[in-house]
Amino acid sequence: MFTGIVEELGEVTAVEHLGDASRFRLRGPIVTEGAKHGDSIAVNGVCLTVVETDGDEFTADVMAETLKRSGLGTLGAGSRVNLERPTAVGARLGGHIVQGHVDGTGTIVGRTPSEHWEIVKISLPSELARYVVHKGSITVDGVSLTVVEAGTDHFTISLIPTTLALTTLGLKQPGDTVNLEVDVIAKYVERLLGAQARESAE
């Protein structure tokens, strides 16, 4: 489990395409320290398994389903990525519960800078809109954020200077793709209420 608090802005150093999968090599001195084969690291919000480490770099295999559902397939050597290790049991939950299971992608529609922050508007797939609410939590490229406005086909977020400086969200421009993970609690509630409704109908 992750919390959506990015530990460092890493970099893709190489991508090897393997037909129905790809092998990524990524540089991230902080997240690679102490990492070993089988560990998990979130890359732009996608939970990946470490294959091997070499100095401050690690490799991870990404299957076709993940490449299709997320924006990882658009990355190449030199791409910057948000990196986070799983949260330790007993640690502070700085963001919100993040599984690293991307639900879909959105597109940055526009950016409105202010003196001390920036408002970013992002398109929202229709099938995810019901899980996004005003002042609720959402993960964008692995960053835990609070929804400012929730529309039927978009939502907005407010980015503070730290987020702009230390994550990919400070680099993304209108037209760029971002990974989205909605709050898993909302999905569980929907499933439970749906089951109760069916039982009542019977």
C-alpha positions as CSV (number, residue, x, y, z in Angstrom):
1,M,0.0,0.0,0.0
2,F,1.1,3.6,-0.8
3,T,0.0,7.0,0.5
4,G,0.5,9.1,-2.6
5,I,3.4,11.1,-1.0
6,V,6.0,11.1,-3.7
7,E,9.5,10.5,-2.4
8,E,11.5,11.6,-5.4
9,L,11.4,12.7,-9.0
10,G,13.1,9.8,-10.8
11,E,14.0,9.2,-14.5
12,V,13.5,6.5,-17.0
13,T,16.9,5.5,-18.3
14,A,15.9,2.8,-20.8
15,V,12.9,0.9,-22.1
16,E,13.1,-2.5,-23.7
17,H,10.0,-3.6,-25.6
18,L,9.3,-7.3,-25.4
19,G,6.2,-7.7,-27.5
20,D,3.4,-8.1,-25.0
21,A,5.4,-6.4,-22.2
22,S,8.2,-3.9,-21.6
23,R,11.1,-3.8,-19.2
24,F,11.8,-0.4,-17.7
25,R,15.1,0.8,-16.2
26,L,14.6,3.7,-13.8
27,R,16.9,5.9,-11.7
28,G,15.9,6.8,-8.2
29,P,18.6,6.9,-5.5
30,I,16.2,7.3,-2.6
31,V,13.7,4.5,-3.5
32,T,16.5,2.1,-4.7
33,E,18.4,2.3,-1.5
34,G,17.8,-1.0,0.3
35,A,15.5,-2.3,-2.5
36,K,15.8,-5.9,-3.6
37,H,14.2,-8.3,-6.0
38,G,10.5,-8.6,-5.4
39,D,10.0,-5.3,-3.7
40,S,7.3,-2.9,-4.9
41,I,7.9,0.7,-6.0
42,A,5.1,3.0,-7.4
43,V,6.1,4.6,-10.7
44,N,3.7,7.4,-11.6
45,G,1.2,5.7,-9.3
46,V,1.6,2.2,-10.8
47,C,2.8,-0.4,-8.4
48,L,5.7,-2.2,-10.1
49,T,7.8,-5.1,-8.9
50,V,11.6,-4.7,-8.7
51,V,13.4,-7.2,-10.9
52,E,16.9,-6.2,-10.1
53,T,18.9,-3.2,-8.8
54,D,22.2,-1.7,-10.0
55,G,23.5,1.2,-8.0
56,D,20.8,3.9,-8.0
57,E,18.8,2.2,-10.7
58,F,16.2,-0.6,-10.7
59,T,14.4,-2.5,-13.5
60,A,10.8,-3.5,-13.6
61,D,8.6,-5.5,-16.0
62,V,5.3,-4.0,-17.2
63,M,2.7,-6.3,-18.8
64,A,0.5,-5.3,-21.7
65,E,-2.6,-4.7,-19.6
66,T,-0.7,-2.2,-17.5
67,L,0.7,-0.4,-20.5
68,K,-2.8,-0.2,-22.0
69,R,-4.5,1.0,-18.8
70,S,-1.9,3.5,-17.7
71,G,0.3,6.1,-19.3
72,L,3.5,4.1,-18.8
73,G,3.4,3.1,-22.4
74,T,4.1,6.7,-23.5
75,L,7.3,6.9,-21.4
76,G,10.8,6.7,-22.9
77,A,14.4,7.2,-21.9
78,G,14.6,10.6,-20.3
79,S,11.0,10.7,-19.0
80,R,10.7,12.0,-15.5
81,V,8.5,9.9,-13.1
82,N,7.2,10.1,-9.6
83,L,8.6,7.4,-7.3
84,E,7.3,6.1,-4.0
85,R,8.1,3.0,-1.8
86,P,5.3,1.2,0.0
87,T,4.3,2.7,3.4
88,A,5.7,0.9,6.4
89,V,3.2,-0.5,9.0
90,G,2.8,2.0,11.8
91,A,4.0,4.9,9.7
92,R,2.0,8.1,9.3
93,L,-0.6,8.1,6.5
94,G,0.4,11.4,5.0
95,G,-1.9,11.2,1.9
96,H,-4.7,8.6,1.6
97,I,-4.9,4.8,0.9
98,V,-3.4,4.2,-2.6
99,Q,-3.1,0.8,-4.0
100,G,-1.0,1.5,-7.0
101,H,-3.7,0.0,-9.2
102,V,-4.5,2.6,-11.9
103,D,-8.2,2.9,-12.8
104,G,-7.6,4.8,-16.0
105,T,-6.0,7.9,-17.5
106,G,-7.0,11.5,-17.9
107,T,-5.7,14.4,-19.9
108,I,-4.6,17.8,-18.6
109,V,-7.1,20.2,-20.1
110,G,-5.7,23.4,-18.7
111,R,-3.5,25.1,-16.1
112,T,-4.3,28.4,-14.3
113,P,-1.4,29.8,-12.3
114,S,-1.9,31.9,-9.2
115,E,0.6,33.7,-7.0
116,H,1.2,30.8,-4.7
117,W,-0.4,27.8,-6.3
118,E,-1.8,26.5,-9.6
119,I,-5.2,25.1,-10.5
120,V,-5.1,22.2,-13.0
121,K,-8.1,20.9,-14.9
122,I,-8.0,17.2,-15.9
123,S,-10.4,15.2,-18.1
124,L,-12.2,12.4,-16.3
125,P,-13.4,9.1,-17.9
126,S,-17.2,8.8,-17.5
127,E,-16.9,5.4,-15.8
128,L,-14.8,7.0,-13.0
129,A,-16.8,10.2,-12.5
130,R,-19.1,8.7,-9.8
131,Y,-16.1,8.1,-7.6
132,V,-14.8,11.6,-7.6
133,V,-16.4,14.1,-5.2
134,H,-15.7,17.7,-4.1
135,K,-13.0,17.7,-1.4
136,G,-12.5,13.9,-1.9
137,S,-9.2,12.2,-2.6
138,I,-7.8,11.2,-5.9
139,T,-4.3,10.0,-7.1
140,V,-2.9,11.7,-10.1
141,D,0.4,10.2,-11.4
142,G,0.9,8.7,-8.0
143,V,0.3,12.0,-6.1
144,S,-2.4,12.1,-3.4
145,L,-4.5,15.2,-4.1
146,T,-7.8,16.8,-2.9
147,V,-10.4,17.4,-5.5
148,V,-11.3,21.1,-5.8
149,E,-14.2,20.7,-8.3
150,A,-15.8,17.5,-9.5
151,G,-17.6,17.7,-12.9
152,T,-19.2,14.9,-15.0
153,D,-16.2,14.8,-17.4
154,H,-13.5,16.6,-15.5
155,F,-12.1,17.6,-12.1
156,T,-9.7,20.2,-10.9
157,I,-6.9,20.1,-8.3
158,S,-4.8,22.8,-6.6
159,L,-1.1,22.3,-6.6
160,I,1.2,23.9,-4.0
161,P,4.7,25.0,-4.8
162,T,6.2,21.8,-3.3
163,T,4.1,19.6,-5.5
164,L,5.0,21.7,-8.6
165,A,8.7,21.5,-7.8
166,L,9.1,17.9,-6.7
167,T,6.7,15.9,-8.9
168,T,5.9,15.4,-12.6
169,L,2.8,17.6,-12.2
170,G,4.9,20.6,-12.3
171,L,6.2,19.5,-15.8
172,K,3.0,18.3,-17.4
173,Q,1.3,20.5,-20.0
174,P,-2.2,20.6,-21.6
175,G,-2.6,17.5,-23.7
176,D,-0.4,15.3,-21.5
177,T,-1.7,12.1,-20.1
178,V,-1.8,11.4,-16.3
179,N,-2.6,8.2,-14.4
180,L,-5.7,8.2,-12.2
181,E,-6.6,6.1,-9.2
182,V,-9.9,6.9,-7.5
183,D,-10.5,6.3,-3.8
184,V,-10.8,2.6,-3.2
185,I,-13.2,3.2,-0.3
186,A,-15.8,4.6,-2.7
187,K,-15.6,1.5,-4.8
188,Y,-16.1,-0.8,-1.8
189,V,-19.1,1.3,-0.6
190,E,-20.6,1.1,-4.1
191,R,-20.2,-2.7,-4.2
192,L,-21.7,-3.2,-0.7
193,L,-24.7,-1.0,-1.3
194,G,-25.3,-2.7,-4.6
195,A,-25.3,-6.1,-2.9
196,Q,-27.7,-4.8,-0.2
197,A,-30.1,-3.4,-2.9
198,R,-30.1,-6.7,-4.7
199,E,-30.8,-8.6,-1.5
200,S,-33.7,-6.2,-0.6
201,A,-35.2,-6.7,-4.1
202,E,-35.2,-10.4,-3.6
